[in-house]
Amino acid sequence: MRFFAGHLSRREIDDEQRLTRYIEKPVHSYYVSTGVNAFRADIVRYVKPHEHLDVPHLMQRLMDNGERVQCYQSDHFWLDIGRPSDYEKAIEIFQERRAEFLGITPCEY
């Protein structure tokens, strides 16, 4: 589960355009994919030769065809490193917490 603070306030209005609720920079939470996927070998039958098929579309295709798509939830430390600034932050955090991540004491490295 990941939590993300909103950058904008949220307002809710009724059919007559009257404010019914105002939420200052709400925090959103939802499950995210960390990009680790494992498939049985026979799943290849759902991919046509030379077809570009990204993982979200493959997952949907599997579900649409009655395949069971199992998820594993983890509370382990995880960072998205898809943008250069995210990657730089990950390097910084790794340097700060190197021993914790590698399971070694500081004198070992």
PyRosetta script that sets phi, psi and omega in degrees:
from pyrosetta import init, pose_from_sequence

init()
pose = pose_from_sequence("MRFFAGHLSRREIDDEQRLTRYIEKPVHSYYVSTGVNAFRADIVRYVKPHEHLDVPHLMQRLMDNGERVQCYQSDHFWLDIGRPSDYEKAIEIFQERRAEFLGITPCEY")
pose.set_psi(1, 131.1)
pose.set_omega(1, 177.2)
pose.set_phi(2, -117.5)
pose.set_psi(2, 146.6)
pose.set_omega(2, 179.0)
pose.set_phi(3, -117.3)
pose.set_psi(3, 134.3)
pose.set_omega(3, -178.7)
pose.set_phi(4, -130.0)
pose.set_psi(4, 125.8)
pose.set_omega(4, 177.6)
pose.set_phi(5, -79.9)
pose.set_psi(5, 131.8)
pose.set_omega(5, 178.0)
pose.set_phi(6, -72.8)
pose.set_psi(6, 152.0)
pose.set_omega(6, 178.6)
pose.set_phi(7, -95.9)
pose.set_psi(7, -11.3)
pose.set_omega(7, -177.6)
pose.set_phi(8, -125.0)
pose.set_psi(8, 150.7)
pose.set_omega(8, 173.6)
pose.set_phi(9, -76.1)
pose.set_psi(9, 152.7)
pose.set_omega(9, -179.0)
pose.set_phi(10, -113.8)
pose.set_psi(10, 135.8)
pose.set_omega(10, 176.2)
pose.set_phi(11, -122.1)
pose.set_psi(11, 146.2)
pose.set_omega(11, 175.6)
pose.set_phi(12, -119.8)
pose.set_psi(12, 136.8)
pose.set_omega(12, -177.9)
pose.set_phi(13, -130.1)
pose.set_psi(13, 157.2)
pose.set_omega(13, 178.3)
pose.set_phi(14, -93.0)
pose.set_psi(14, -175.2)
pose.set_omega(14, -177.9)
pose.set_phi(15, -62.8)
pose.set_psi(15, -20.7)
pose.set_omega(15, -180.0)
pose.set_phi(16, -99.0)
pose.set_psi(16, 16.2)
pose.set_omega(16, 177.3)
pose.set_phi(17, 65.5)
pose.set_psi(17, 25.1)
pose.set_omega(17, 176.3)
pose.set_phi(18, -93.6)
pose.set_psi(18, 140.4)
pose.set_omega(18, 177.6)
pose.set_phi(19, -66.9)
pose.set_psi(19, 127.1)
pose.set_omega(19, 178.2)
pose.set_phi(20, -112.1)
pose.set_psi(20, -20.3)
pose.set_omega(20, 179.8)
pose.set_phi(21, -162.1)
pose.set_psi(21, 141.9)
pose.set_omega(21, 179.0)
pose.set_phi(22, -131.8)
pose.set_psi(22, 123.8)
pose.set_omega(22, -177.8)
pose.set_phi(23, -120.9)
pose.set_psi(23, 119.0)
pose.set_omega(23, -178.9)
pose.set_phi(24, -79.4)
pose.set_psi(24, 113.9)
pose.set_omega(24, 176.5)
pose.set_phi(25, 39.7)
pose.set_psi(25, 71.3)
pose.set_omega(25, -176.8)
pose.set_phi(26, -65.0)
pose.set_psi(26, 154.2)
pose.set_omega(26, 175.0)
pose.set_phi(27, -99.9)
pose.set_psi(27, 129.1)
pose.set_omega(27, -179.4)
pose.set_phi(28, -106.5)
pose.set_psi(28, 142.7)
pose.set_omega(28, 176.3)
pose.set_phi(29, -130.8)
pose.set_psi(29, 140.5)
pose.set_omega(29, 176.5)
pose.set_phi(30, -165.2)
pose.set_psi(30, 161.4)
pose.set_omega(30, 178.3)
pose.set_phi(31, -79.1)
pose.set_psi(31, 139.3)
pose.set_omega(31, -179.5)
pose.set_phi(32, -118.5)
pose.set_psi(32, 156.9)
pose.set_omega(32, 173.8)
pose.set_phi(33, -91.4)
pose.set_psi(33, 127.7)
pose.set_omega(33, 178.5)
pose.set_phi(34, -88.3)
pose.set_psi(34, 2.3)
pose.set_omega(34, 175.7)
pose.set_phi(35, 84.9)
pose.set_psi(35, 13.5)
pose.set_omega(35, 177.1)
pose.set_phi(36, -104.3)
pose.set_psi(36, 115.7)
pose.set_omega(36, -177.3)
pose.set_phi(37, -133.0)
pose.set_psi(37, 143.0)
pose.set_omega(37, 175.7)
pose.set_phi(38, -130.2)
pose.set_psi(38, 136.0)
pose.set_omega(38, -176.8)
pose.set_phi(39, -129.1)
pose.set_psi(39, 149.6)
pose.set_omega(39, 170.1)
pose.set_phi(40, -69.8)
pose.set_psi(40, 152.9)
pose.set_omega(40, -178.1)
pose.set_phi(41, -61.4)
pose.set_psi(41, -32.1)
pose.set_omega(41, -176.5)
pose.set_phi(42, -74.8)
pose.set_psi(42, -5.3)
pose.set_omega(42, 177.3)
pose.set_phi(43, -64.8)
pose.set_psi(43, -20.6)
pose.set_omega(43, -179.0)
pose.set_phi(44, -58.2)
pose.set_psi(44, -22.3)
pose.set_omega(44, 179.7)
pose.set_phi(45, -65.6)
pose.set_psi(45, -15.7)
pose.set_omega(45, 177.9)
pose.set_phi(46, -89.0)
pose.set_psi(46, 0.0)
pose.set_omega(46, 179.7)
pose.set_phi(47, -115.7)
pose.set_psi(47, 121.8)
pose.set_omega(47, -179.7)
pose.set_phi(48, -75.2)
pose.set_psi(48, 149.5)
pose.set_omega(48, 178.8)
pose.set_phi(49, -54.3)
pose.set_psi(49, 133.9)
pose.set_omega(49, 177.4)
pose.set_phi(50, 64.1)
pose.set_psi(50, 15.8)
pose.set_omega(50, 179.9)
pose.set_phi(51, -85.2)
pose.set_psi(51, 132.7)
pose.set_omega(51, 170.7)
pose.set_phi(52, -81.2)
pose.set_psi(52, 122.4)
pose.set_omega(52, -178.7)
pose.set_phi(53, -142.9)
pose.set_psi(53, 110.7)
pose.set_omega(53, 179.7)
pose.set_phi(54, -80.9)
pose.set_psi(54, 166.0)
pose.set_omega(54, -173.0)
pose.set_phi(55, -60.2)
pose.set_psi(55, -45.9)
pose.set_omega(55, 179.4)
pose.set_phi(56, -57.7)
pose.set_psi(56, -39.7)
pose.set_omega(56, 179.0)
pose.set_phi(57, -70.3)
pose.set_psi(57, -36.6)
pose.set_omega(57, 176.2)
pose.set_phi(58, -63.9)
pose.set_psi(58, -45.1)
pose.set_omega(58, 179.4)
pose.set_phi(59, -58.8)
pose.set_psi(59, -44.2)
pose.set_omega(59, 179.6)
pose.set_phi(60, -64.7)
pose.set_psi(60, -40.8)
pose.set_omega(60, 179.1)
pose.set_phi(61, -62.3)
pose.set_psi(61, -41.5)
pose.set_omega(61, 178.4)
pose.set_phi(62, -61.2)
pose.set_psi(62, -47.3)
pose.set_omega(62, 179.5)
pose.set_phi(63, -63.5)
pose.set_psi(63, -42.0)
pose.set_omega(63, 179.5)
pose.set_phi(64, -60.6)
pose.set_psi(64, -26.5)
pose.set_omega(64, -179.6)
pose.set_phi(65, -98.4)
pose.set_psi(65, 15.2)
pose.set_omega(65, 174.7)
pose.set_phi(66, 80.3)
pose.set_psi(66, 8.9)
pose.set_omega(66, 177.3)
pose.set_phi(67, -76.1)
pose.set_psi(67, 145.9)
pose.set_omega(67, 176.9)
pose.set_phi(68, -85.0)
pose.set_psi(68, 122.9)
pose.set_omega(68, 177.2)
pose.set_phi(69, -108.6)
pose.set_psi(69, 107.9)
pose.set_omega(69, -174.9)
pose.set_phi(70, -92.0)
pose.set_psi(70, 138.5)
pose.set_omega(70, 178.1)
pose.set_phi(71, -115.5)
pose.set_psi(71, 153.9)
pose.set_omega(71, 177.2)
pose.set_phi(72, -124.9)
pose.set_psi(72, 123.9)
pose.set_omega(72, 179.1)
pose.set_phi(73, -95.3)
pose.set_psi(73, 139.6)
pose.set_omega(73, -179.0)
pose.set_phi(74, -138.9)
pose.set_psi(74, 146.1)
pose.set_omega(74, 175.5)
pose.set_phi(75, -107.2)
pose.set_psi(75, 20.2)
pose.set_omega(75, 179.0)
pose.set_phi(76, -70.3)
pose.set_psi(76, 156.2)
pose.set_omega(76, 178.1)
pose.set_phi(77, -63.2)
pose.set_psi(77, 134.6)
pose.set_omega(77, -178.0)
pose.set_phi(78, -153.0)
pose.set_psi(78, 141.0)
pose.set_omega(78, 175.3)
pose.set_phi(79, -131.3)
pose.set_psi(79, 143.7)
pose.set_omega(79, 171.4)
pose.set_phi(80, -82.3)
pose.set_psi(80, 128.5)
pose.set_omega(80, -179.8)
pose.set_phi(81, -118.7)
pose.set_psi(81, 32.2)
pose.set_omega(81, -176.9)
pose.set_phi(82, -74.7)
pose.set_psi(82, -19.8)
pose.set_omega(82, 178.6)
pose.set_phi(83, -113.2)
pose.set_psi(83, 149.7)
pose.set_omega(83, -179.8)
pose.set_phi(84, -53.1)
pose.set_psi(84, -40.7)
pose.set_omega(84, -179.8)
pose.set_phi(85, -66.9)
pose.set_psi(85, -34.1)
pose.set_omega(85, 176.2)
pose.set_phi(86, -65.9)
pose.set_psi(86, -42.2)
pose.set_omega(86, -179.6)
pose.set_phi(87, -64.3)
pose.set_psi(87, -42.7)
pose.set_omega(87, 178.0)
pose.set_phi(88, -61.6)
pose.set_psi(88, -40.6)
pose.set_omega(88, 178.3)
pose.set_phi(89, -65.8)
pose.set_psi(89, -38.8)
pose.set_omega(89, 178.2)
pose.set_phi(90, -62.9)
pose.set_psi(90, -41.2)
pose.set_omega(90, 177.9)
pose.set_phi(91, -61.8)
pose.set_psi(91, -44.2)
pose.set_omega(91, 178.9)
pose.set_phi(92, -60.3)
pose.set_psi(92, -46.3)
pose.set_omega(92, 179.8)
pose.set_phi(93, -65.0)
pose.set_psi(93, -40.7)
pose.set_omega(93, 178.6)
pose.set_phi(94, -60.5)
pose.set_psi(94, -44.9)
pose.set_omega(94, 179.8)
pose.set_phi(95, -60.9)
pose.set_psi(95, -39.5)
pose.set_omega(95, -179.8)
pose.set_phi(96, -69.9)
pose.set_psi(96, -32.4)
pose.set_omega(96, -172.9)
pose.set_phi(97, -120.3)
pose.set_psi(97, 25.1)
pose.set_omega(97, -175.4)
pose.set_phi(98, -49.9)
pose.set_psi(98, -51.2)
pose.set_omega(98, -177.3)
pose.set_phi(99, -61.4)
pose.set_psi(99, -41.1)
pose.set_omega(99, 178.8)
pose.set_phi(100, -61.8)
pose.set_psi(100, -46.3)
pose.set_omega(100, -177.5)
pose.set_phi(101, -69.9)
pose.set_psi(101, -35.2)
pose.set_omega(101, -177.8)
pose.set_phi(102, -91.5)
pose.set_psi(102, -7.9)
pose.set_omega(102, 178.7)
pose.set_phi(103, 69.4)
pose.set_psi(103, 33.9)
pose.set_omega(103, -179.8)
pose.set_phi(104, -127.5)
pose.set_psi(104, 162.4)
pose.set_omega(104, 176.6)
pose.set_phi(105, -85.7)
pose.set_psi(105, 153.0)
pose.set_omega(105, -177.0)
pose.set_phi(106, -53.1)
pose.set_psi(106, -32.2)
pose.set_omega(106, -177.3)
pose.set_phi(107, -73.7)
pose.set_psi(107, -11.9)
pose.set_omega(107, -178.9)
pose.set_phi(108, -83.1)
pose.set_psi(108, -10.0)
pose.set_omega(108, -179.0)
pose.set_phi(109, -124.7)
pose.dump_pdb("model.pdb")
